Structure formats: structure tokens, C-alpha cells
Amino acid sequence: MKENKLVEIWGDVVVIRSLILAISFSSFSTMGAFFLAPADDKTKQLFFGLVGALIGFIVSSVVIKPKRVITDAVEANEQHLTQQGVNDE
């Protein structure tokens, strides 16, 4: 079984491979868009870089799927009680 290496960042545990992929997507798209902007117009460079960062974020969101499942505590408790055979009656 393949073991994922984990790292904690700002109180959240992430898979290091996914983190590196997301940073790479964002960096390359941001810098690529920045260098596509006209060199004499600083405002366009800023906006091109921001659009590149947004594109990198979207690509990361599509390519890297979440690895955790979040359930509602009330719903989980109801399912547990149903499995135990306890009714609300």
C-alpha cells in the first residue's frame, strides 16, 4: 500500500504531494500570465498575474480532490441510533 506523507500547515494536515502540485499549478500559471502581459504596463502585469493565480486555483481545485469526508453530527447520531434499533417514539 502506498503511504502518503503528511505535513501540517496552519492547523490543517495535507498530503505533501497534493500541496506541491497545487503550488506548482499556481506558480506556473501566475508567472506565465504575468510574462504574457505587456512589459511597459505595470497595471496589466498585475491583472494578468491575478488572473493567472485564479486559473491556477481553479486547476488545482479540479485536479486535486479532497481526501476527507465531513458528516453532520446530528445526522451521524441519528444513523447510529437507527443502527442500534432505537426509535424516537
Kinemage of the C-alpha trace (Angstrom):
@kinemage 1
@onewidth
@group {chain A} dominant
@subgroup {mainchain}
@vectorlist {calphas} color= white
{ca met a 1} P 0.000 0.000 0.000
{ca lys a 2} L 1.275 3.439 -0.935
{ca glu a 3} L 1.883 5.613 2.116
{ca asn a 4} L 1.085 9.315 1.797
{ca lys a 5} L 3.453 11.696 3.535
{ca leu a 6} L 1.554 14.285 5.540
{ca val a 7} L 2.513 17.773 6.679
{ca glu a 8} L 0.671 20.166 8.994
{ca ile a 9} L 0.148 23.711 7.731
{ca trp a 10} L -1.833 26.289 9.711
{ca gly a 11} L -3.554 23.593 11.762
{ca asp a 12} L -4.584 21.506 8.741
{ca val a 13} L -2.987 18.221 7.710
{ca val a 14} L -2.357 17.834 3.972
{ca val a 15} L -0.702 15.319 1.673
{ca ile a 16} L 2.645 16.788 0.672
{ca arg a 17} L 2.318 15.604 -2.954
{ca ser a 18} L -1.004 17.437 -3.352
{ca leu a 19} L 0.458 20.549 -1.739
{ca ile a 20} L 3.427 20.597 -4.114
{ca leu a 21} L 1.136 20.046 -7.124
{ca ala a 22} L -1.149 22.913 -6.081
{ca ile a 23} L 1.781 25.278 -5.505
{ca ser a 24} L 3.263 24.290 -8.892
{ca phe a 25} L -0.018 24.857 -10.774
{ca ser a 26} L -0.490 28.254 -9.151
{ca ser a 27} L 3.110 29.381 -9.595
{ca phe a 28} L 3.390 28.411 -13.243
{ca ser a 29} L 0.031 29.881 -14.231
{ca thr a 30} L 0.671 33.115 -12.301
{ca met a 31} L 4.146 33.690 -13.708
{ca gly a 32} L 3.098 32.559 -17.191
{ca ala a 33} L 0.236 35.049 -17.290
{ca phe a 34} L 2.447 37.782 -15.798
{ca phe a 35} L 5.039 37.360 -18.552
{ca leu a 36} L 2.315 37.434 -21.230
{ca ala a 37} L 1.361 40.977 -20.174
{ca pro a 38} L 2.963 43.972 -21.919
{ca ala a 39} L 6.277 44.812 -20.246
{ca asp a 40} L 5.626 48.583 -20.202
{ca asp a 41} L 2.242 48.404 -18.426
{ca lys a 42} L 2.527 47.549 -14.706
{ca thr a 43} L -1.259 47.556 -14.226
{ca lys a 44} L -1.797 44.906 -16.890
{ca gln a 45} L 1.027 42.843 -15.418
{ca leu a 46} L -0.755 42.914 -12.057
{ca phe a 47} L -4.114 41.888 -13.515
{ca phe a 48} L -2.604 39.210 -15.751
{ca gly a 49} L -0.813 37.781 -12.700
{ca leu a 50} L -4.035 37.799 -10.660
{ca val a 51} L -5.948 36.062 -13.456
{ca gly a 52} L -3.133 33.514 -13.694
{ca ala a 53} L -3.380 32.871 -9.948
{ca leu a 54} L -7.141 32.397 -10.277
{ca ile a 55} L -6.628 29.941 -13.139
{ca gly a 56} L -4.055 28.054 -11.042
{ca phe a 57} L -6.512 27.856 -8.145
{ca ile a 58} L -9.279 26.528 -10.414
{ca val a 59} L -6.969 23.926 -11.967
{ca ser a 60} L -5.812 22.825 -8.505
{ca ser a 61} L -9.411 22.541 -7.313
{ca val a 62} L -10.389 20.378 -10.277
{ca val a 63} L -7.301 18.151 -10.343
{ca ile a 64} L -6.787 17.631 -6.587
{ca lys a 65} L -9.825 16.127 -4.890
{ca pro a 66} L -10.476 16.388 -1.131
{ca lys a 67} L -9.496 13.309 0.848
{ca arg a 68} L -11.775 13.717 3.849
{ca val a 69} L -15.456 13.100 4.429
{ca ile a 70} L -17.422 15.535 6.588
{ca thr a 71} L -20.646 14.377 8.196
{ca asp a 72} L -23.134 16.326 10.249
{ca ala a 73} L -23.023 15.325 13.942
{ca val a 74} L -26.834 15.190 14.236
{ca glu a 75} L -27.144 13.083 11.099
{ca ala a 76} L -24.379 10.735 12.264
{ca asn a 77} L -26.066 10.351 15.670
{ca glu a 78} L -29.421 9.570 14.024
{ca gln a 79} L -27.792 6.951 11.814
{ca his a 80} L -26.087 5.420 14.841
{ca leu a 81} L -29.371 5.271 16.771
{ca thr a 82} L -31.137 3.740 13.776
{ca gln a 83} L -28.451 1.072 13.530
{ca gln a 84} L -28.845 0.372 17.263
{ca gly a 85} L -32.610 -0.073 16.828
{ca val a 86} L -33.601 2.925 18.963
{ca asn a 87} L -36.722 4.777 17.780
{ca asp a 88} L -37.805 8.330 18.536
{ca glu a 89} L -41.237 7.114 19.655
